[in-house]
Amino acid sequence: MAHEVSPTVGDITVADGRVELSLRITLESFLAGIDLDIATDTNDVPQAADYDTLRALAPQELAERVRSSGMVAPIVLEVDGATREWALRSLDIPEVGDAELPRVSQMVLETEVTGNASGFRLLWPDGYGTLILRQISPDAPYTGYISGGE
């Protein structure tokens, strides 16, 4: 089960002049460079050894890799047509545990918005696989599946 590719789940909230994107994510597959748009099992990809090496890293080591990797930069948020830069607010990475089970981490990104922003567009990068996106709080929230490149 640790090698089965599953979607990233994201909750997006807009409140008090900021946008927060909280992602339930398997960081190791992104850091290994696996094309999650086509992979179904990390044992069947050329980066399988890299994935297994990353799975064995302690949380603080994996967090350092995330911070230095640039994996957040391709996740684009446009607010009223202007691109906003994400800041990595937090990472919650579980201990290694059973290597037969996936290690799902929580990554929180945030950015500020000013004025009465009304048009939001999230671009999920090619190769990042499926994102289940849920908008939190409004009366008519968005919920949907976004594939890599959409």
N, CA and C of each residue as an Amber inpcrd file, in Angstrom:
protein
   450
   0.8060000  -1.1960000   0.0000000   0.0000000   0.0000000   0.0000000
   0.8530000   1.2650000   0.0000000   2.0800000   1.1910000   0.5280000
   2.9350000   2.3820000   0.5770000   3.3210000   2.8410000  -0.8120000
   3.1850000   1.9680000  -1.7840000   3.6280000   2.3040000  -3.1370000
   2.4920000   2.6610000  -4.0810000   1.2520000   2.5330000  -3.6440000
   0.1160000   2.9110000  -4.4810000  -0.0060000   4.4290000  -4.5020000
  -0.1750000   4.9770000  -5.6810000  -0.3040000   6.4240000  -5.8320000
  -1.7420000   6.8250000  -5.4870000  -1.8710000   7.8110000  -4.6270000
  -3.1980000   8.3120000  -4.2700000  -3.2220000   9.8240000  -4.4950000
  -4.4120000  10.3900000  -4.6550000  -4.4890000  11.8310000  -4.9180000
  -4.0650000  12.6610000  -3.7090000  -3.6480000  13.8590000  -4.0020000
  -3.4150000  14.8510000  -2.9600000  -4.7700000  15.4700000  -2.6340000
  -5.0150000  15.7230000  -1.3640000  -6.2660000  16.3550000  -0.9470000
  -5.9260000  17.7440000  -0.4310000  -6.5880000  18.7480000  -1.0010000
  -6.3110000  20.1180000  -0.6050000  -7.5530000  20.8380000  -0.1320000
  -7.4070000  21.5530000   0.9690000  -8.4630000  22.4240000   1.4700000
  -7.9850000  23.8570000   1.3120000  -8.7630000  24.6700000   0.6070000
  -8.3820000  26.0580000   0.3810000  -9.3640000  26.9690000   1.0990000
  -8.8090000  27.9370000   1.8150000  -9.6000000  28.8730000   2.5980000
  -9.1550000  30.2880000   2.2820000 -10.1190000  31.1690000   2.0880000
  -9.8350000  32.5890000   1.8860000 -10.5040000  33.3350000   3.0280000
  -9.7010000  34.0110000   3.8550000 -10.2510000  34.7440000   4.9960000
  -9.2350000  35.7540000   5.5110000  -9.7320000  36.8600000   5.9580000
  -8.9110000  37.8680000   6.6310000  -7.6650000  38.2620000   5.8360000
  -7.8290000  38.4420000   4.5210000  -6.7230000  38.9120000   3.6930000
  -5.6670000  37.8810000   3.3760000  -5.9920000  36.6140000   3.5370000
  -5.0090000  35.5820000   3.1700000  -5.7000000  34.3580000   2.5970000
  -4.9390000  33.6390000   1.8020000  -5.3890000  32.3690000   1.2280000
  -4.5060000  31.2870000   1.8330000  -5.1370000  30.2300000   2.3170000
  -4.4010000  29.1010000   2.8830000  -4.7670000  27.8560000   2.0870000
  -3.7500000  27.1150000   1.6820000  -3.9370000  25.8440000   0.9940000
  -3.2830000  24.7680000   1.8470000  -4.1220000  23.9200000   2.4430000
  -3.6460000  22.8400000   3.2910000  -3.7090000  21.5520000   2.4800000
  -2.5550000  20.9150000   2.2860000  -2.4500000  19.7350000   1.4280000
  -2.1300000  18.4880000   2.2390000  -2.9240000  17.4500000   2.0510000
  -2.6440000  16.1040000   2.5780000  -1.9310000  15.3990000   1.4360000
  -0.6240000  15.1460000   1.6010000   0.2380000  14.8510000   0.4620000
   1.3000000  13.8050000   0.8050000   1.6430000  12.9940000  -0.1700000
   2.7480000  12.0510000  -0.0240000   3.9780000  12.7150000  -0.6320000
   4.7350000  13.4080000   0.1830000   5.8470000  14.2480000  -0.2710000
   6.9140000  13.4750000  -1.0420000   7.1630000  12.2340000  -0.6150000
   8.2560000  11.4580000  -1.2080000   8.0980000  11.2740000  -2.7160000
   6.8770000  11.0790000  -3.1870000   6.6740000  10.8640000  -4.6220000
   6.9760000  12.1300000  -5.4150000   6.6660000  13.3000000  -4.8610000
   6.9740000  14.5620000  -5.5230000   8.4850000  14.7970000  -5.5530000
   9.1370000  14.5740000  -4.4100000  10.5790000  14.7990000  -4.3110000
  11.3770000  13.8270000  -5.1800000  10.8570000  12.6240000  -5.3760000
  11.5440000  11.6400000  -6.2120000  11.4040000  11.9650000  -7.7020000
  10.5200000  12.8970000  -8.0330000  10.3300000  13.2780000  -9.4410000
   9.4490000  12.3240000 -10.2120000   8.5760000  11.6210000  -9.5230000
   7.6700000  10.6790000 -10.1750000   6.5640000  11.4450000 -10.8890000
   6.2760000  11.0650000 -12.1170000   5.1770000  11.6810000 -12.8640000
   3.8850000  11.0570000 -12.3650000   3.2180000  11.7550000 -11.4720000
   2.0060000  11.2250000 -10.8470000   0.7900000  11.2980000 -11.7610000
   0.9440000  11.9060000 -12.9240000  -0.1480000  11.9140000 -13.9030000
  -0.3110000  10.5370000 -14.5540000   0.7760000   9.7570000 -14.5800000
   0.7170000   8.4540000 -15.2450000   1.0270000   7.2770000 -14.3170000
   1.7290000   7.5110000 -13.2180000   2.1070000   6.4250000 -12.3100000
   0.9080000   5.9630000 -11.4840000   0.8410000   4.6610000 -11.2380000
  -0.1740000   4.1190000 -10.3430000   0.4670000   3.4150000  -9.1490000
   1.7320000   3.0280000  -9.3000000   2.4460000   2.3150000  -8.2470000
   3.9020000   2.7630000  -8.3060000   4.4340000   3.2380000  -7.1920000
   5.8080000   3.7470000  -7.1900000   6.8510000   2.6370000  -7.3370000
   6.4600000   1.3850000  -7.1960000   7.3870000   0.2830000  -7.4630000
   7.6400000   0.1130000  -8.9570000   6.7360000   0.6480000  -9.7850000
   6.8050000   0.4400000 -11.2290000   7.3600000   1.6420000 -11.9900000
   8.0450000   2.5470000 -11.3040000   8.5890000   3.7440000 -11.9560000
  10.1150000   3.7250000 -11.8670000  10.7930000   4.4250000 -12.7730000
  12.2590000   4.4560000 -12.7200000  12.8180000   5.0490000 -11.4180000
  12.0410000   5.8590000 -10.7260000  12.4940000   6.5190000  -9.5000000
  12.1510000   5.7150000  -8.2410000  11.8340000   4.4340000  -8.3810000
  11.4020000   3.6150000  -7.2380000  12.4330000   3.6020000  -6.1150000
  13.7040000   3.4860000  -6.4270000  14.7460000   3.4610000  -5.3920000
  14.8260000   4.8110000  -4.6790000  14.6970000   5.9020000  -5.4300000
  14.7120000   7.2330000  -4.8170000  13.5270000   7.4010000  -3.8650000
  12.3580000   6.9360000  -4.2930000  11.1590000   7.0080000  -3.4540000
  11.3870000   6.2490000  -2.1460000  11.9280000   5.0330000  -2.2330000
  12.1640000   4.2290000  -1.0340000  13.1810000   4.8870000  -0.1040000
  14.2050000   5.5100000  -0.6840000  15.2030000   6.2220000   0.1230000
  14.5550000   7.3930000   0.8620000  13.7150000   8.1370000   0.1690000
  13.0250000   9.2680000   0.7890000  12.0530000   8.8010000   1.8730000
  11.3970000   7.6520000   1.6480000  10.4580000   7.0990000   2.6380000
  11.1700000   6.7710000   3.9450000  12.4710000   6.4840000   3.8760000
  13.2260000   6.1030000   5.0700000  13.7980000   7.3030000   5.8310000
  13.6610000   8.5060000   5.2920000  14.2180000   9.6890000   5.9510000
  13.3950000  10.0850000   7.1740000  14.0800000  10.5770000   8.1840000
  13.4090000  11.1270000   9.3600000  12.6310000  12.3760000   8.9400000
  11.5820000  12.7230000   9.6670000  10.7590000  13.8760000   9.2950000
  11.5480000  15.1720000   9.0690000  12.4910000  15.4760000   9.9460000
  13.2420000  16.7200000   9.7890000  14.1100000  16.7180000   8.5300000
  14.6450000  15.5570000   8.1640000  15.4340000  15.4530000   6.9390000
  14.5520000  15.6300000   5.7060000  13.3770000  15.0200000   5.7350000
  12.4540000  15.1570000   4.6070000  11.9750000  16.6060000   4.4920000
  11.7150000  17.2530000   5.6180000  11.2950000  18.6540000   5.6080000
  12.3650000  19.5380000   4.9690000  13.6190000  19.2790000   5.2740000
  14.7240000  20.0510000   4.6620000  14.7370000  19.8650000   3.1480000
  14.4910000  18.6480000   2.7090000  14.4380000  18.3800000   1.2630000
  13.2930000  19.1350000   0.6110000  12.1430000  19.1530000   1.2740000
  10.9900000  19.8780000   0.7240000  11.3360000  21.3580000   0.5910000
  11.8900000  21.9370000   1.6430000  12.1990000  23.3710000   1.6450000
  13.2100000  23.7530000   0.5720000  14.1290000  22.8700000   0.2640000
  15.1610000  23.1940000  -0.7320000  14.8230000  22.7130000  -2.1440000
  13.7000000  22.0250000  -2.3060000  13.3900000  21.3770000  -3.5880000
  12.7470000  22.2760000  -4.6310000  12.0420000  23.3020000  -4.2160000
  11.2920000  24.1070000  -5.1780000   9.9930000  23.4690000  -5.6150000
   9.5300000  22.4360000  -4.9220000   8.3070000  21.7470000  -5.3490000
   7.0490000  22.5940000  -5.1840000   7.1150000  23.6430000  -4.3790000
   5.9550000  24.5130000  -4.1750000   5.8050000  25.5160000  -5.3190000
   6.9110000  25.9610000  -5.8950000   6.8950000  27.0290000  -6.9090000
   5.9500000  26.7710000  -8.0840000   5.8480000  25.5500000  -8.6100000
   4.9470000  25.3400000  -9.7500000   3.4520000  25.3630000  -9.4140000
   3.1040000  25.3580000  -8.1240000   1.6960000  25.4380000  -7.7300000
   1.3210000  26.9170000  -7.7770000   0.5630000  27.2930000  -8.7920000
   0.3150000  28.7170000  -9.0560000  -1.0870000  29.1110000  -8.6030000
  -1.1400000  30.2260000  -7.8950000  -2.4170000  30.8250000  -7.5230000
  -2.4960000  32.1980000  -8.1830000  -3.5600000  32.3890000  -8.9580000
  -3.8170000  33.7000000  -9.5410000  -5.0100000  34.3040000  -8.8090000
  -4.8590000  35.5520000  -8.3990000  -5.9220000  36.2790000  -7.7240000
  -6.2320000  37.5080000  -8.5780000  -7.4330000  37.5460000  -9.1160000
  -7.8460000  38.6170000 -10.0300000  -6.8150000  38.8280000 -11.1400000
  -6.2850000  37.7120000 -11.6550000  -5.3630000  37.7380000 -12.7820000
  -3.8990000  37.9170000 -12.4270000  -3.5820000  38.2120000 -11.1840000
  -2.1910000  38.4040000 -10.7620000  -1.6970000  37.1640000 -10.0120000
  -0.5080000  36.7130000 -10.3490000   0.0690000  35.5460000  -9.6950000
   0.5400000  35.9090000  -8.2950000   0.1820000  35.0760000  -7.3500000
   0.5920000  35.2550000  -5.9520000   1.6310000  34.1980000  -5.6120000
   2.6170000  34.5480000  -4.8280000   3.6610000  33.6070000  -4.4300000
   3.2860000  32.9580000  -3.1040000   3.3760000  31.6340000  -3.0640000
   3.0780000  30.8940000  -1.8490000   4.2510000  30.9540000  -0.8790000
   3.9490000  30.9890000   0.3920000   4.9350000  30.7880000   1.4490000
   4.6150000  29.4470000   2.0990000   5.6360000  28.6810000   2.3830000
   5.4510000  27.4050000   3.0770000   5.3100000  27.7110000   4.5650000
   4.0880000  27.6080000   5.0750000   3.8380000  27.9620000   6.4700000
   4.1830000  26.8270000   7.4250000   3.8290000  25.5930000   7.0480000
   4.1320000  24.4900000   7.9650000   4.1830000  23.1620000   7.2320000
   4.9060000  22.2460000   7.8540000   4.9940000  20.8590000   7.3940000
   4.8050000  19.9630000   8.6040000   3.9150000  19.0150000   8.4900000
   3.7260000  18.0230000   9.5410000   3.9800000  16.6640000   8.8900000
   5.1580000  16.1160000   9.1720000   5.5850000  14.8640000   8.5530000
   5.6680000  13.7940000   9.6370000   4.9130000  12.7140000   9.4860000
   4.9590000  11.6410000  10.4910000   6.3240000  10.9430000  10.5150000
   6.5780000  10.2690000  11.6220000   7.7830000   9.4390000  11.7230000
   7.7080000   8.3370000  10.6680000   8.8070000   7.6720000  10.4150000
   8.8830000   6.6710000   9.3550000   7.8610000   5.5610000   9.5500000
   7.8220000   4.8790000  10.6430000   6.8130000   3.8370000  10.8740000
   6.9310000   2.6590000   9.9240000   5.8160000   2.0050000   9.6810000
   5.7430000   0.8140000   8.8470000   5.9470000   1.1900000   7.3720000
   7.0160000   0.6940000   6.7630000   7.3380000   1.0200000   5.3670000
   6.3240000   0.4520000   4.3800000   5.4490000  -0.4400000   4.8410000
   4.4090000  -0.9920000   3.9710000   3.1740000  -0.1020000   3.9000000
   3.1340000   0.9420000   4.7250000   2.0110000   1.8700000   4.7280000
   2.4860000   3.2340000   4.2170000   1.6260000   3.9630000   3.5220000
   2.0480000   5.2780000   3.0300000   2.2560000   6.2460000   4.1940000
   3.1850000   7.1830000   3.9880000   3.4000000   8.2430000   4.9740000
   2.7880000   9.5050000   4.3870000   1.6420000   9.8820000   4.8930000
   0.9330000  11.0410000   4.3800000   1.2500000  12.2340000   5.2780000
   1.7540000  13.2850000   4.6690000   2.1470000  14.4870000   5.3920000
   1.1220000  15.5850000   5.1860000   1.2130000  16.6060000   6.0130000
   0.3610000  17.7880000   5.8840000   1.2710000  18.9740000   5.5900000
   1.0070000  19.6440000   4.4790000   1.7850000  20.8200000   4.0920000
   0.8180000  21.9820000   3.9500000   1.1380000  23.1050000   4.5900000
   0.2660000  24.2710000   4.5290000   1.0090000  25.4130000   3.8350000
   0.3760000  25.9240000   2.7670000   0.9010000  27.0630000   2.0170000
  -0.0100000  28.2490000   2.2710000   0.5510000  29.4480000   2.2140000
  -0.2990000  30.6200000   2.3750000   0.2460000  31.7900000   1.5730000
  -0.6450000  32.7160000   1.2730000  -0.2860000  33.9550000   0.6120000
  -1.2880000  35.0170000   1.0300000  -0.8920000  36.2620000   0.8980000
  -1.7800000  37.3640000   1.2540000  -2.5260000  37.8600000   0.0260000
  -3.7280000  38.3590000   0.2610000  -4.5020000  39.0250000  -0.7860000
  -4.9780000  40.3540000  -0.2140000  -5.1280000  41.3270000  -1.0760000
  -5.5500000  42.6420000  -0.6220000  -6.8450000  43.0410000  -1.3080000
  -7.5180000  43.9940000  -0.7040000  -8.7400000  44.5190000  -1.3040000
  -9.8580000  43.5010000  -1.3220000 -10.7140000  43.6650000  -2.3140000
 -11.8750000  42.7810000  -2.4570000 -11.6330000  41.7510000  -3.5540000
 -10.6120000  40.9490000  -3.3960000 -10.2870000  39.9370000  -4.3940000
 -11.5010000  39.0270000  -4.6100000 -11.7790000  38.7390000  -5.8880000
 -12.9570000  37.9130000  -6.1660000 -12.6880000  36.7760000  -7.1420000
 -11.6370000  36.8710000  -7.9330000 -11.3450000  35.8180000  -8.9040000
 -10.1120000  35.0380000  -8.5180000 -10.2930000  33.7560000  -8.1910000
  -9.1890000  32.9010000  -7.7760000  -9.0540000  31.7500000  -8.7600000
  -7.8240000  31.4560000  -9.1450000  -7.5540000  30.3450000 -10.0670000
  -6.3140000  29.6100000  -9.5830000  -6.4630000  28.3210000  -9.3070000
  -5.3530000  27.4930000  -8.8680000  -4.9160000  26.6190000 -10.0300000
  -3.6410000  26.6630000 -10.3530000  -3.0790000  25.8510000 -11.4350000
  -2.2390000  24.7410000 -10.8040000  -2.6590000  23.4970000 -11.0090000
  -1.9760000  22.3240000 -10.4620000  -1.0110000  21.8290000 -11.5290000
   0.2780000  21.6900000 -11.2290000   1.3050000  21.4190000 -12.2440000
   1.1980000  20.0570000 -12.9360000   1.7120000  20.0240000 -14.1590000
   1.8940000  18.7540000 -14.8680000   2.7400000  17.8350000 -14.0090000
   2.3910000  16.5640000 -13.9890000   3.1690000  15.5710000 -13.2630000
   2.8180000  15.4520000 -11.7940000   1.9570000  16.3260000 -11.2820000
   1.6050000  16.3190000  -9.8590000   0.4070000  15.4190000  -9.5500000
  -0.1360000  14.7490000 -10.5520000  -1.2330000  13.8200000 -10.3230000
  -2.5400000  14.5320000 -10.0180000  -3.4520000  13.8150000  -9.3950000
  -4.7770000  14.3430000  -9.1050000  -4.7840000  15.1000000  -7.7790000
  -5.4890000  16.2310000  -7.8020000  -5.7350000  17.0090000  -6.5920000
  -7.2370000  17.0250000  -6.3510000  -7.6460000  16.5960000  -5.1800000
  -9.0370000  16.7700000  -4.7650000  -9.0570000  18.0830000  -3.9920000
  -9.6850000  19.0890000  -4.5680000  -9.6780000  20.4230000  -3.9750000
 -11.0340000  20.7310000  -3.3640000 -11.0000000  21.1770000  -2.1180000
 -12.2220000  21.5310000  -1.3950000 -12.0770000  22.9620000  -0.8790000
 -13.0210000  23.7990000  -1.2490000 -13.0320000  25.1600000  -0.7480000
 -13.7890000  25.1760000   0.5710000 -13.1990000  25.7800000   1.5670000
 -13.7680000  25.7880000   2.9090000 -14.4150000  27.1520000   3.1850000
 -15.5940000  27.1540000   3.7450000 -16.2940000  28.3130000   4.3030000
 -17.3710000  28.9870000   3.4730000 -17.2500000  29.2140000   2.1840000
 -18.3120000  29.9950000   1.5370000 -19.6350000  29.2230000   1.4720000
 -20.6970000  29.9560000   1.1590000 -22.0240000  29.3470000   1.0710000
 -22.1180000  28.3090000  -0.0480000 -21.4470000  28.5720000  -1.1670000
 -21.4600000  27.6390000  -2.3000000 -20.0110000  27.2710000  -2.6410000
 -19.3830000  26.4050000  -1.8300000 -17.9610000  26.1070000  -2.0250000
 -17.7020000  25.2720000  -3.2770000 -16.4620000  25.3960000  -3.7680000
 -16.0020000  24.5770000  -4.8830000 -15.4460000  23.2830000  -4.3160000
 -15.7840000  22.1710000  -4.9250000 -15.1660000  20.8840000  -4.6480000
 -14.9940000  20.1830000  -5.9850000 -13.8070000  19.6730000  -6.2620000
 -13.6100000  18.9930000  -7.5220000 -12.2720000  18.3040000  -7.6320000
 -12.1350000  17.5520000  -8.7070000 -10.9090000  16.8600000  -9.0440000
 -10.1580000  17.6940000 -10.0650000  -8.8800000  17.9110000  -9.8170000
  -8.0510000  18.6550000 -10.7580000  -6.8890000  17.7420000 -11.1210000
  -6.6930000  17.5200000 -12.4080000  -5.5800000  16.6830000 -12.8610000
  -4.3450000  17.5310000 -13.0650000  -3.1860000  16.8720000 -13.0660000
  -1.9430000  17.5850000 -13.3190000  -2.0340000  18.3560000 -14.6290000
  -1.6410000  19.6280000 -14.5970000  -1.6800000  20.4790000 -15.7720000
  -2.9700000  21.2850000 -15.9120000  -3.9170000  21.0960000 -14.9910000
  -5.1790000  21.8430000 -15.0570000  -5.1610000  23.0080000 -14.0760000
